[in-house]
Amino acid sequence: MTRLLKTASQAMPLALLLPTAAQAACPMYSDLEIGIVLVTREEDNVLTEVFRSISPQLISYHMMNDGVAGYTELTGHGVHPMVTTDLYDGKVLSSVYSYDTPFPQIPEPAPGLEWQGSYDVVDADGSARGTRQMTVGDYETISFGDCTYRALPVRFDIVEGDDEATHDVFLYLPEIAVSVLVSGGVGEESYDYELPGEIRVLGDGASE
């Protein structure tokens, strides 16, 4: 994840491949060991997302609403769920995913990549069989304040058990292995999410 793809280097100016002006305030991949924080300030809520590296391929994700923990994930490459935990109304609801594809072979998003994986998911209600179709677009950029990163749009089309098909669209930032949820939906319906406006290293300039 620390490498710069040759095709992207040829197609994009160097300034777009790295955080803006190499400012110290812009988190880098090495900061995942401490934690990278995204903040979305909504009208009546502050959404805080924290990403940390567990290993070179595993990323933990914690989401808080106004400082109250709400959701956690352990993901492969920041986009493939391995374990999810939803903290709702005092209850802890966890789901564990077991993919048919051995984890080292589950791909990191790359431009133009298409991949489909089947899995079993187990939660408090039992188990279900599912498939996830990943489709990756071309590089674009995303900015959080003064920090600009290159990003890959990644769409997942998901069918799980007897449930209606769902989809999620992320922007995946390969330089820092962070994924930003852009939109999602059920069936033909789709809705957009407000994008974060701030990025920082955990504990840098704010209390967590």
C-alpha positions as CSV (number, residue, x, y, z in Angstrom):
1,M,0.0,0.0,0.0
2,T,3.0,2.3,0.3
3,R,3.9,1.9,-3.3
4,L,3.0,4.3,-6.1
5,L,1.6,2.5,-9.1
6,K,3.7,3.0,-12.3
7,T,0.6,3.7,-14.4
8,A,-0.7,6.3,-12.0
9,S,2.7,8.0,-11.9
10,Q,2.8,8.3,-15.7
11,A,-0.8,9.6,-15.8
12,M,-0.9,12.0,-12.9
13,P,1.4,14.8,-11.7
14,L,3.5,14.0,-8.6
15,A,1.6,16.6,-6.6
16,L,-1.6,14.5,-6.9
17,L,0.1,11.3,-5.8
18,L,1.1,12.6,-2.3
19,P,-0.6,14.7,0.4
20,T,-0.6,18.3,-0.5
21,A,2.8,20.0,-0.4
22,A,4.1,17.1,1.9
23,Q,2.7,19.0,4.8
24,A,3.4,17.5,8.2
25,A,-0.3,18.0,9.1
26,C,-1.4,15.7,6.4
27,P,-1.4,12.1,7.6
28,M,0.7,9.5,5.9
29,Y,0.6,5.7,5.8
30,S,3.0,5.4,8.7
31,D,0.5,7.3,10.8
32,L,-1.9,4.3,10.7
33,E,0.2,2.8,13.5
34,I,-1.1,5.6,15.7
35,G,-4.4,6.2,14.0
36,I,-5.8,8.4,11.2
37,V,-9.0,10.3,12.0
38,L,-11.7,11.6,9.7
39,V,-14.2,14.1,11.0
40,T,-17.6,15.0,9.4
41,R,-19.4,17.9,11.1
42,E,-23.1,17.6,10.4
43,E,-25.8,20.0,11.5
44,D,-26.6,18.2,14.7
45,N,-23.8,15.6,15.0
46,V,-20.1,15.1,14.8
47,L,-19.1,11.9,13.1
48,T,-15.6,10.7,13.9
49,E,-13.9,7.8,12.1
50,V,-10.6,6.3,13.3
51,F,-8.5,3.9,11.1
52,R,-5.6,1.9,12.6
53,S,-3.3,-0.8,11.0
54,I,-3.3,-4.2,12.6
55,S,-1.0,-5.7,10.0
56,P,0.1,-4.6,6.5
57,Q,-3.2,-5.9,5.2
58,L,-5.6,-5.5,8.1
59,I,-7.2,-2.2,9.1
60,S,-9.4,-1.6,12.1
61,Y,-12.2,1.0,11.9
62,H,-14.1,2.7,14.7
63,M,-17.0,5.1,14.2
64,M,-18.3,7.5,16.8
65,N,-21.3,9.8,16.9
66,D,-20.6,12.8,19.2
67,G,-18.0,10.8,20.9
68,V,-20.2,7.8,21.5
69,A,-19.0,4.5,20.0
70,G,-21.4,3.2,17.4
71,Y,-19.7,0.8,15.0
72,T,-16.4,-1.1,14.5
73,E,-14.9,-3.1,11.7
74,L,-11.9,-5.2,11.0
75,T,-11.2,-5.0,7.2
76,G,-8.9,-6.5,4.6
77,H,-7.2,-3.6,2.7
78,G,-9.7,-1.2,4.3
79,V,-12.6,-2.4,2.2
80,H,-13.3,-6.1,2.7
81,P,-15.2,-6.7,6.0
82,M,-13.8,-9.5,8.2
83,V,-15.6,-8.7,11.5
84,T,-18.2,-6.0,12.1
85,T,-19.7,-4.9,15.4
86,D,-22.7,-2.6,15.7
87,L,-23.3,-1.0,19.1
88,Y,-27.0,-0.2,19.0
89,D,-29.3,0.7,21.9
90,G,-27.0,-0.9,24.4
91,K,-26.7,-4.1,22.4
92,V,-23.5,-5.5,20.7
93,L,-24.3,-7.1,17.3
94,S,-21.4,-8.8,15.7
95,S,-20.9,-10.5,12.3
96,V,-18.0,-12.6,11.3
97,Y,-17.1,-13.2,7.6
98,S,-15.3,-16.3,6.2
99,Y,-14.3,-15.9,2.5
100,D,-13.9,-18.8,0.1
101,T,-10.8,-17.0,-1.2
102,P,-7.8,-17.2,1.2
103,F,-7.2,-13.8,2.7
104,P,-3.8,-13.1,1.1
105,Q,-5.4,-13.6,-2.3
106,I,-8.3,-11.1,-1.7
107,P,-7.1,-8.1,-3.8
108,E,-6.5,-4.6,-2.8
109,P,-8.4,-2.2,-5.0
110,A,-6.6,-1.2,-8.2
111,P,-7.6,0.8,-11.3
112,G,-10.0,-1.1,-13.5
113,L,-10.1,-4.2,-11.2
114,E,-13.2,-6.4,-11.1
115,W,-13.4,-9.2,-8.5
116,Q,-16.1,-11.3,-7.0
117,G,-15.9,-13.2,-3.7
118,S,-18.2,-15.6,-2.0
119,Y,-18.4,-15.9,1.8
120,D,-20.3,-17.2,4.8
121,V,-21.3,-14.7,7.4
122,V,-22.3,-15.6,11.0
123,D,-24.1,-13.4,13.4
124,A,-26.6,-13.8,16.3
125,D,-29.4,-14.8,14.0
126,G,-27.4,-17.6,12.4
127,S,-25.4,-17.9,9.1
128,A,-25.9,-16.8,5.5
129,R,-24.2,-17.2,2.2
130,G,-23.2,-14.1,0.3
131,T,-21.3,-12.7,-2.6
132,R,-19.5,-9.3,-3.1
133,Q,-18.8,-8.0,-6.6
134,M,-16.1,-5.3,-6.5
135,T,-15.7,-2.9,-9.4
136,V,-12.9,-0.3,-9.3
137,G,-12.8,2.9,-11.4
138,D,-9.9,5.2,-12.3
139,Y,-8.0,7.6,-10.1
140,E,-9.6,10.9,-8.9
141,T,-8.7,13.1,-6.0
142,I,-10.3,13.9,-2.6
143,S,-9.5,16.8,-0.3
144,F,-9.9,17.2,3.5
145,G,-9.1,20.8,4.2
146,D,-5.5,21.4,2.9
147,C,-4.8,17.7,2.4
148,T,-5.4,16.2,-1.0
149,Y,-5.0,12.5,-1.8
150,R,-5.5,10.3,-4.9
151,A,-8.6,8.1,-4.6
152,L,-10.1,5.1,-6.3
153,P,-13.9,4.8,-6.6
154,V,-14.8,1.2,-5.4
155,R,-18.3,-0.2,-5.8
156,F,-19.5,-3.3,-4.1
157,D,-22.7,-5.1,-5.2
158,I,-23.7,-7.4,-2.4
159,V,-26.2,-10.3,-2.3
160,E,-26.5,-12.0,1.1
161,G,-28.9,-14.8,2.0
162,D,-32.5,-14.1,1.0
163,D,-32.0,-10.3,1.5
164,E,-32.5,-7.8,-1.3
165,A,-29.3,-6.8,-3.1
166,T,-27.4,-3.9,-1.7
167,H,-24.6,-1.7,-2.9
168,D,-21.9,0.5,-1.3
169,V,-19.5,3.0,-3.0
170,F,-16.3,4.0,-1.4
171,L,-13.4,6.2,-2.2
172,Y,-10.2,4.2,-1.4
173,L,-7.1,6.2,-0.6
174,P,-4.1,3.8,-1.4
175,E,-1.4,6.1,0.2
176,I,-3.0,5.8,3.6
177,A,-5.2,2.6,3.2
178,V,-8.4,4.6,4.2
179,S,-11.8,4.1,2.6
180,V,-14.5,6.8,2.7
181,L,-18.1,5.7,2.2
182,V,-19.6,7.9,-0.5
183,S,-23.0,6.3,-1.1
184,G,-25.1,3.1,-0.6
185,G,-28.5,1.7,-1.2
186,V,-30.9,-1.2,-1.3
187,G,-32.2,-2.5,-4.6
188,E,-32.7,0.4,-7.0
189,E,-32.6,3.0,-4.2
190,S,-29.4,4.9,-3.5
191,Y,-28.4,7.7,-1.1
192,D,-25.3,9.8,-0.7
193,Y,-23.3,10.4,2.5
194,E,-21.8,13.7,3.6
195,L,-18.0,13.5,3.1
196,P,-15.6,14.2,5.9
197,G,-14.1,17.7,6.0
198,E,-11.1,17.1,8.3
199,I,-8.3,14.6,8.5
200,R,-5.6,14.3,11.2
201,V,-3.4,11.9,13.2
202,L,-5.1,10.5,16.3
203,G,-4.4,12.8,19.3
204,D,-3.0,15.6,17.0
205,G,-4.7,18.9,17.8
206,A,-7.9,17.5,19.4
207,S,-9.1,15.3,22.2
208,E,-10.6,11.9,21.0
